[in-house]
Amino acid sequence: MTLSQGSQGYPFEIRKLPARKSNVKALNLLTSKRWLPASHFPVGRMELPYIDRDGKYTGESLYSCNFQPQSYMSIVFSTMFRRIRIRALRSNSIGEVNKRQNILLKCCAYYALSKNSYFYDRFLYLLRNLKENWKTIKAILHRYVTKLDAHKWFVYGHVCLQTQWLTSRALRPRDKSALQLKFRFMLPVSLQNCEPEALRRYEYEAIWSSFVGMVRM
């Protein structure tokens, strides 16, 4: 197997992530942890997934690293978006693709969290004509997103609030203080007015649970 998944390309192997971003192949390294609540998680060796040209998981790993879960997830989301944006440009105008970047990112984030291949295959089919199909994509995405469990919904909600950064249209994640009024919609009703300690515990569990689900092949 080669990195291009064909007969051409250099041999596939899991390597240690290079220190310099310019030396990293096939990943979009958005590594800030500030886009999710600042929790400290156990850090150990993990493997970043090899995502193919259609933005799909391949079941293979690309690099080994020691990132926190927040950084791991932002790398996966943004890399999938980068792949799908390139694919969309093959059959759509750049103006149409730029106009729909947020929904493309949200579709990638949902797929990354849920690993729902059926949804993603439908999305890829409809992607061939964004101008005609974007409303259908949005409706299908909404239907599936509402079925996410509470932990994945929490992370997905933060993706929705950080679309500018995750699509590389902003240099850094949005300031937490600017999100306080919007933050509540990501929480279960039982936690809407909970004590700070209970909220911090829920945030920790939601991020860790979503991360573990993404890492498992």
Backbone torsions as a table, in degrees:
resi	resn	phi	psi	omega
1	MET	NA	139.9	177.2
2	THR	-115.5	166.9	-177.5
3	LEU	-62.6	-24.8	178.5
4	SER	-89.3	3.2	-179.3
5	GLN	58.1	35.2	178.1
6	GLY	-147.9	-166.5	-178.6
7	SER	-76.8	-18.6	179.0
8	GLN	-98.2	161.3	177.7
9	GLY	108.2	168.5	-177.9
10	TYR	-87.3	152.6	-174.8
11	PRO	-55.9	139.9	-178.1
12	PHE	-78.8	130.9	173.4
13	GLU	-158.6	152.2	179.0
14	ILE	-83.0	123.3	-178.2
15	ARG	-120.0	160.7	173.3
16	LYS	-69.7	136.5	-177.7
17	LEU	-61.3	124.9	179.3
18	PRO	-62.1	151.2	-179.7
19	ALA	-69.7	-33.6	-178.5
20	ARG	-93.6	128.0	-178.6
21	LYS	-59.7	-33.0	-177.2
22	SER	-65.2	-16.8	179.7
23	ASN	-95.5	1.1	-177.2
24	VAL	-91.0	128.2	-180.0
25	LYS	-105.0	141.6	168.9
26	ALA	68.3	20.6	175.9
27	LEU	-140.4	149.1	172.6
28	ASN	-105.8	106.8	-170.8
29	LEU	-86.0	80.9	168.3
30	LEU	-96.6	101.2	-168.0
31	THR	-108.4	4.0	179.9
32	SER	-61.7	142.9	176.3
33	LYS	-97.7	-3.1	-171.7
34	ARG	-74.4	-9.9	-177.0
35	TRP	-80.3	-13.6	175.0
36	LEU	-123.2	160.4	179.0
37	PRO	-51.7	143.0	-174.0
38	ALA	-79.5	84.6	174.7
39	SER	-109.0	148.5	178.9
40	HIS	-101.9	121.8	-176.0
41	PHE	-111.2	161.9	173.5
42	PRO	-59.5	134.9	-179.7
43	VAL	-114.2	127.0	177.4
44	GLY	-150.9	178.9	-179.2
45	ARG	-64.3	129.6	174.4
46	MET	-134.3	168.2	-179.0
47	GLU	-120.2	129.5	176.9
48	LEU	-80.8	135.2	-173.9
49	PRO	-73.5	150.0	171.7
50	TYR	-86.0	115.2	-178.3
51	ILE	-104.8	127.0	-173.0
52	ASP	-77.6	-177.2	-173.5
53	ARG	-67.7	-17.1	176.3
54	ASP	-93.5	3.9	-179.3
55	GLY	82.3	16.6	-177.2
56	LYS	-97.2	148.7	167.9
57	TYR	-62.1	141.7	177.1
58	THR	-106.6	-14.2	-174.7
59	GLY	88.4	-3.0	177.7
60	GLU	-105.0	159.8	176.7
61	SER	-107.9	152.6	-174.5
62	LEU	-110.0	-51.2	-179.6
63	TYR	-133.7	154.7	170.1
64	SER	-102.6	145.8	-176.0
65	CYS	-158.9	-178.2	-179.9
66	ASN	-130.1	41.7	-178.2
67	PHE	-75.7	156.3	169.4
68	GLN	-73.3	157.2	-179.3
69	PRO	-54.5	-38.3	-178.9
70	GLN	-59.6	-42.8	-179.7
71	SER	-70.1	-41.3	179.0
72	TYR	-57.3	-47.2	-176.2
73	MET	-67.5	-40.6	179.9
74	SER	-66.1	-33.9	176.4
75	ILE	-64.2	-45.9	-179.4
76	VAL	-64.7	-48.1	-179.3
77	PHE	-59.1	-49.0	-175.2
78	SER	-71.0	-32.3	177.3
79	THR	-68.1	-43.9	176.9
80	MET	-60.3	-42.1	178.2
81	PHE	-61.6	-44.6	-179.7
82	ARG	-59.1	-42.7	179.0
83	ARG	-64.0	-45.2	-174.7
84	ILE	-72.0	-30.6	176.6
85	ARG	-64.5	-42.9	177.7
86	ILE	-62.7	-42.5	178.3
87	ARG	-63.3	-43.1	-178.5
88	ALA	-61.9	-33.2	-178.6
89	LEU	-70.0	-14.8	178.2
90	ARG	-70.4	-26.9	-175.5
91	SER	-129.6	6.8	-179.6
92	ASN	-135.3	157.2	178.0
93	SER	-71.4	153.8	179.7
94	ILE	-63.5	-32.1	178.2
95	GLY	-65.1	-42.0	179.7
96	GLU	-67.2	-41.6	179.9
97	VAL	-65.5	-43.7	178.9
98	ASN	-62.5	-35.8	-178.8
99	LYS	-68.8	-27.6	-175.7
100	ARG	-107.7	19.0	-176.2
101	GLN	-59.6	-38.6	-177.6
102	ASN	-62.6	-43.1	-178.5
103	ILE	-71.7	-31.8	176.4
104	LEU	-63.7	-44.2	177.9
105	LEU	-61.6	-43.9	-178.2
106	LYS	-63.9	-37.1	176.4
107	CYS	-64.3	-41.7	178.4
108	CYS	-64.8	-42.4	-179.7
109	ALA	-64.6	-41.8	178.3
110	TYR	-61.7	-46.2	179.9
111	TYR	-62.5	-42.8	-179.2
112	ALA	-61.1	-38.2	-179.3
113	LEU	-78.0	-39.3	-173.1
114	SER	-95.3	-26.0	-173.7
115	LYS	58.1	33.9	-179.5
116	ASN	-84.0	93.1	-176.5
117	SER	-66.8	-32.3	179.0
118	TYR	-61.8	-47.3	176.7
119	PHE	-59.3	-45.6	-173.6
120	TYR	-67.2	-36.8	177.7
121	ASP	-65.0	-39.4	175.7
122	ARG	-63.7	-42.3	178.4
123	PHE	-59.5	-45.7	-179.6
124	LEU	-62.6	-38.0	178.9
125	TYR	-64.9	-46.7	-178.5
126	LEU	-70.5	-22.1	-177.9
127	LEU	-65.0	-18.3	-177.6
128	ARG	-63.7	-21.8	177.7
129	ASN	-141.3	82.9	-176.1
130	LEU	-64.0	-37.9	-177.6
131	LYS	-59.5	-40.7	-179.2
132	GLU	-85.4	-29.1	-167.5
133	ASN	-110.1	-1.7	-172.5
134	TRP	-63.0	-33.4	178.9
135	LYS	-69.1	-36.5	176.6
136	THR	-66.0	-43.3	176.9
137	ILE	-58.0	-45.2	-179.2
138	LYS	-62.0	-41.3	-179.2
139	ALA	-67.4	-42.8	179.4
140	ILE	-65.2	-42.8	178.7
141	LEU	-59.9	-45.7	-179.7
142	HIS	-59.1	-42.3	-178.7
143	ARG	-62.0	-40.7	-178.5
144	TYR	-78.1	-37.8	-178.4
145	VAL	-61.9	-35.2	-179.7
146	THR	-65.6	-12.8	179.2
147	LYS	-95.1	-2.5	177.7
148	LEU	-63.7	146.7	175.0
149	ASP	-71.4	168.6	-172.2
150	ALA	-60.0	-37.4	-178.3
151	HIS	-67.8	-45.3	179.7
152	LYS	-69.3	-34.7	176.6
153	TRP	-62.0	-37.3	178.3
154	PHE	-60.0	-48.4	179.7
155	VAL	-67.5	-43.1	178.8
156	TYR	-59.3	-39.9	178.2
157	GLY	-59.6	-39.1	177.9
158	HIS	-69.0	-34.2	174.4
159	VAL	-58.7	-44.2	-179.1
160	CYS	-61.7	-28.5	-179.6
161	LEU	-88.5	-8.7	-176.7
162	GLN	-122.9	29.5	-175.7
163	THR	-62.0	-36.6	-178.7
164	GLN	-60.4	-44.0	-178.9
165	TRP	-73.8	-43.7	-177.0
166	LEU	-67.9	-20.8	175.8
167	THR	-100.8	13.6	176.3
168	SER	63.1	30.5	174.3
169	ARG	-101.1	1.6	175.9
170	ALA	-140.2	148.8	-176.0
171	LEU	-76.0	-24.4	-176.7
172	ARG	-149.4	161.3	177.5
173	PRO	-61.3	155.8	177.7
174	ARG	-64.1	146.9	179.8
175	ASP	-62.9	135.6	-179.4
176	LYS	-56.9	-37.4	-177.0
177	SER	-62.7	-28.4	179.7
178	ALA	-76.3	-11.5	-175.7
179	LEU	-105.1	-3.7	-171.7
180	GLN	-57.3	-42.4	-177.7
181	LEU	-69.7	-26.3	-178.2
182	LYS	-92.1	-12.7	-171.4
183	PHE	-64.9	-33.8	-170.9
184	ARG	-62.2	-28.5	-176.2
185	PHE	-66.2	-15.2	-179.4
186	MET	-85.8	-8.0	-174.4
187	LEU	-100.1	146.5	171.1
188	PRO	-59.4	152.9	-178.7
189	VAL	-55.2	-37.1	-177.5
190	SER	-64.5	-16.2	-178.1
191	LEU	-109.8	5.8	-176.3
192	GLN	-58.3	-37.8	-178.1
193	ASN	-126.6	38.8	-175.5
194	CYS	-82.4	170.6	176.6
195	GLU	-69.7	149.6	-179.0
196	PRO	-53.1	-38.8	-178.7
197	GLU	-64.7	-42.0	178.6
198	ALA	-65.0	-37.1	178.7
199	LEU	-66.3	-44.4	179.0
200	ARG	-62.5	-38.8	178.6
201	ARG	-64.9	-41.1	179.2
202	TYR	-65.2	-43.6	179.2
203	GLU	-58.8	-44.4	179.8
204	TYR	-60.0	-48.9	-178.0
205	GLU	-64.4	-38.3	-178.7
206	ALA	-66.2	-45.0	-179.4
207	ILE	-67.1	-45.9	-178.5
208	TRP	-64.8	-44.6	-179.7
209	SER	-61.9	-43.8	179.4
210	SER	-65.5	-41.1	178.4
211	PHE	-61.7	-47.9	-179.1
212	VAL	-61.3	-40.1	178.5
213	GLY	-62.9	-34.2	179.0
214	MET	-75.5	-36.8	-176.7
215	VAL	-70.1	-35.3	-179.0
216	ARG	-67.8	126.6	179.9
217	MET	-81.8	NA	NA
